[in-house]
Every structure is written in C-alpha cells, then in structure tokens.
Amino acid sequence: MKNLSLRSGCKSRLTCLLCLTVLVVGVLLRFLFLDADPQYSEWVGFVTDEGRWVRHGRSLALYGTLTDGRDLHLFLAPLFQLSNYLVFELFGVNMWASRTLAAMSGSAILILFWVSLRQAITPQALMLGLALLALQADLVIFSRLAVPEVPLMFFQLAIYFLVVSSEGSVRRLAAAGMLTATAVAVKLTMLLIVPIYFAIIFAMPRNSPSGTGRWRDVKAFGIAMAAPLLMAGIGGYFYLDNTPAIGSAVESLFTAVTFLGLSSPYDMVNFPFNHTLSLTYILWALGLWLSALGWAAGYPDKIDFLSHRYLATSAIWITLYFSLMATLEYFPARYKIHILLPMAVFIALGMSLLQRLGIQKLIEFISGVKGPAGLLWLGAVSLPAAAIFTPMVLSALGSTGVDPARLIVKLSSLALALIGCVCILFKFKYNTEVVRFFLIFPLIGGIGWGLVSTLSSYSFRPFDGFPGQIASSPPMIVVASTLLFLLGSRLGWWRSSHGARLIPLCAIFYITISLAEVGPGYLNPHYTMRNTSRDLGALFSGSGAIASIGADGLFNENDLLYESLTAPEFNELGKKPEIVAVAFYNKWVKTILDRHYRVTKTYDLFNTSAREGWTARPVSFEPKTIPVTLYKKNDASPR
C-alpha cells in the first residue's frame, strides 16, 4: 500500500511538472519572435488594424497629442489606447512594444487559469486545460497581435473567477463589477458580454437551500459596474465639451452599432457546419460532451459543490456566448475565440470529475437511463459517433443524385446516422463493451481526424459533402479507430478505474497537433512588416503630409506622423496628401492615385496562404504576399 502511494505521488509530481512546462511553453510562444510577421491564414486585416488600435497611444507617446481623423478605435477602446501609450513610453515606439500588451495578457490568462483551478481539479485535468489554452493556434496568434481581443479576454476570465468565488461576499462582487467597467473601457464590445455575467450571478448554484441573495448579488455587481462608467461618461463629456469631439464620439458609436445586425435563419442553422474554427470547435466539443456526461453521471451524489458550480456557470457562459455567435451577422474569428475560455474551464472541471468517477460510472449511468429522458441521453451519447459516420451517409445519398453540399442533406444525413446509432445503443445499452465503444470511439476518431487534418493538406470534417473526401478519409478513420479501440479493450487500456490514462493521452495529442500547427512560424520567422516600417521611416523622415489607406500597421516601427484614412475619406479630401501608403489592391482610390500620383516603391509583405473553402492549416506555410504601394504626388498636380 505504501509503495502504491509513493508511485501515485511520483506520478502526481510528474504531472504537476508537465503542467508547469506547458505553462512556460505557452508564455514563451507568446513572446518569442514577437515582432515577426503573423503567420495566420484566416485574417490579413492585421496589416491595417494593428496600427489603428494603437494609433492614438503611439501619437500621444511620440507627439504628446491625440491624432486627428478617424476616432472610432479611440472611442471603442480608450483604455487599450492609453495602456499602449504607457507601453510605448516604457519601451519606445516599435512593433515589439505594440504587441507586448497582448502577449502579457495572453500569458496572464494561462497563469490565472492555473492559479484559480490548481486546487480544484486533478493535475491531469489541469494539464489538459492548460494545453488547450496555451497552444491553441488562434489564441497564440491573437496573443501576438496589437489588437484588444486577448486583453479583453483576460478581464473576462478574471471577472468570471471573481464572480464564481464570490457567494456571500459583496466585496468580491463589487470588485468584479468594477473590473467589468474597466473591461468595457478596454473595448466597448464588452457590453455584449455583460448580460452573461448577470445571468451567471443570478443562476449559479448556491450553498443556501433557498438560494437567497440572488437579487442582492445582482444589484451589488450592477451598481459597482455602472458607477465608474457613469462617472467616466460625465467626465468625458465635460472634457470633450466641444461639438466636433462629441459629434465624432456619437458618430463612432453609431458606426459600431451598425455591426450588430442579425444573421439570416439559414446562416444561424448553418453556423455549426461552416466556420473558420471548425477543427478547434469540434475537437473541444468532444471534451465538452464527455464532461457533460460525467457531470450528469456524478450529480448529485458524486460531485462536490465547487465543481458543480464551475460546471453550471461555465455552461451558462458557453450557451449564451454561442447564441451571440450564431445570431450576430458580424462575428469574425477574433470574436469567436472568446468562447474558448469557458470551454476550457468546463472541459478541465469535467475531465477532473470523470477521472474521479471512472468510465465505469458513465457506463452504469447510460445503462440505467429510462423513458423519454433516457432516449434523449442515448441521443446525446450517440451524437459524436453519428457525426463521424455522417460523411458515409452523405456518400450514400450522393450516389442517388442528391447534392451532398446542401444544408438540408447534411442535416438529414446527420439525423439518419444519429437514429441508427441510438437504435444500436438502445438495443445493447446493458452491454458494457458496446457502451464503452460509444464513449471511447469518438475520442479515438477525433484524434485520428485531428492528426490527418493537421499533418497533411487534406482535411476530413464531418458534414463536408465533397465526393473525394466522403469516399476515402472517413472510412479509413472509422476502420482505424475501431481497430485501435478493440486493441485497447483487449489490452485493458480503457478499463482504468479512474480514467487516468485517457486524460494525459488527450493532452499529449492536443499538444502534438498544436505544436505542429504553430511550430513553422517559429522555425522560419519573417520580418517583412518590421523591415518595411523601418524603411518607410528612413525614406520619409521630415517629409510632408503622409496618408495611410489600409497600411496603418506599417507605422508601428517608426515615428512618422501620418493620417489614417479609408478609401471614401481619401476620395472626399479637398487637399490631397503628399505621400500615400496603400495596402492591398485598393481599386477604390486607384483612379485618383493613377491620375495625380506616381509609384515610388512597392513592398510584398509575407503572409500565409489563404484557404480555399475549408481546408486544414498546412504544416509548411506557403508564401502569399500582401502588396503595399507608396505613391508620391506629381509636382504638377493640383493641390
């Protein structure tokens, strides 16, 4: 017994060491080669937006004044601009400094996650949660860009942990409210998240039998949040007590509101089948699925109150934020990554619970479900396996002449696969091996699918209706997963009473595919943005008026005074600037530029290859340049 305890302690210490290793690697990935070109095929707008989000802080650090022109990014993110001003004062105006705040925030998210949960969950589950947040490619990329998303995400996670740990403490809720007001000042879009916190505070499980104090807590949080925002609004009004400034603020707010349009019903239904983060969402969804089953199997006797509270509150966060994602028309990838925070919390807590319960407890729970509610649970258990089999159903329907790319065909194929899986599980739900197959097979299939999609340019995604894909990859993955499951069952891999082997296996798998995805950017970094910015500073030092049309990010490594313009604003200008830097092929200003300007220099910025439809992110990035053209006004052109 003593030897067993020693071995368990050694394994626990080893896992804790691995947790710290993942944490350190995640921090290093956020700071290493920070001023290199982003290698991100989803979005090239960073060439523009990195400059606009720090432009006012840069101007304040260089010239002591805020810039003129577009103020949308100032009014949307005043505290982010101010924070960058402080960073520029400390480290100077350069590309590395402009991204430091995001890198620090991304690292702080990992540290906060580790500190807040290390006493609440098992080391193996903590390692898995850290791996998800530390190495997920989009989180790494946005932690290395001068945009306010990751700093805002840090505030969201900090507020969440304060709220969840605040029962009976008005001070903690007041602190969470003030932190929320700060987050709103970091970026105004935080207002969309505020109702989620109110829902969490009101609905979260409480120790008291009657659940008293809900409205008290809501009021404490709301007053603490509203008071500083109201004072800041009044102070800002008197500080900007002139018509142009107030008009600019109002115009900026109206511009922001225009992005809040609703998606069409078709897009809402199609959202889970067609978005840029499919690989991440589907893999993480497997963790959510297994965690939810463990939560149901352990409640109420086998789950402690704190774990139940974390699971319930993170589930509220996931559900409400997903509703925002599906219903709002404008919701780019940099907004979608916010949902990864509650997903990581839910998965870590769920896997810790599952490790304590064991797979056998889930099998007993599934075998014991009865009635209509039991059928619903059997459907929930069967859903991931049905998703893996769906492409083959699509293939069968496609052979009859039906277009497999249509949404109704995808939904019908999923429904048919689900009905088949539920019927099998219903008939054999008292057979331990069959139930274990439905629990383990999707995880093995997900691992195989993730490896195929990451380590090659060929992807397999459920619900894609392309003939070549549905005819080859899914059957191979199904066969390989089935054989691996049978081999594991034969060797006893899946009979571990505490499920300790399964969680590190998932963590190691995710670490492998994540490093394969982000690694090439570190093995072969490029610096075309930084070098172009330095060249601009050398070429135009002491020059006249300079305008940027989509090239704002190329001024973060120099001290040039420039004006940020959109194409319509440039076209409407009476007096045109002497020099214009244009990113991308901007056809909206090309007529005026060709008539009154001459090309002085061109640059090709490095960029990863763009996707065609939905394909895997390749391990070796193929160069695809972003054009930047410098124009100088002709001497004879009218001024």
Secondary structure by P-SEA (a helix, b strand, c coil): caaaaaaaaaaaaaaaaaaaaaaaaaaaaacccccccccccccccccccccccaaaaaaaaacccccccccccccccaaaaaaaaaaaaaccccccccaaaaaaaaaaaaaaaaaaccccccaaaaaaaaaaaaccaaaaaaaacccaaaaaaaaaaaaaaaaaaccccaaaaaaaaaaaaaaaaaccccccaaaaaaaaaaccccccccccaaaaaaaaaaaaaaaaaaaaaaaaaaaaccaaaaaaaaaaaaaaaaacccccaaaaaaccccccaaaaaaaaaaaaaaaaaaaaaaccccccaaaaaaaaaaaaaaaaaaaaaaccccccccccccaaaaaaaaaaaaaaaaaaacaaaaaaaaaacccaaaaaaaaaaaaaaaaaaaaaaaaaaaaaccccccaaaaaaaaaaaaaaaaaaaaaccccaaaaaaaacaaaaaaaaaaaaaccccccccccccccccccccaaaaaaaaaaaaaaaaaacccccccaaaaaaaaaaaaaaaaaaaccccccccccaaaaaaaaaaaacccccbbbbccccccccccccbbbbbcaaaaaaccccccbbbbccccccaaaaaaacccccbbbbbbbccccccccccccbbbbbbbbbbbbbbcccccc
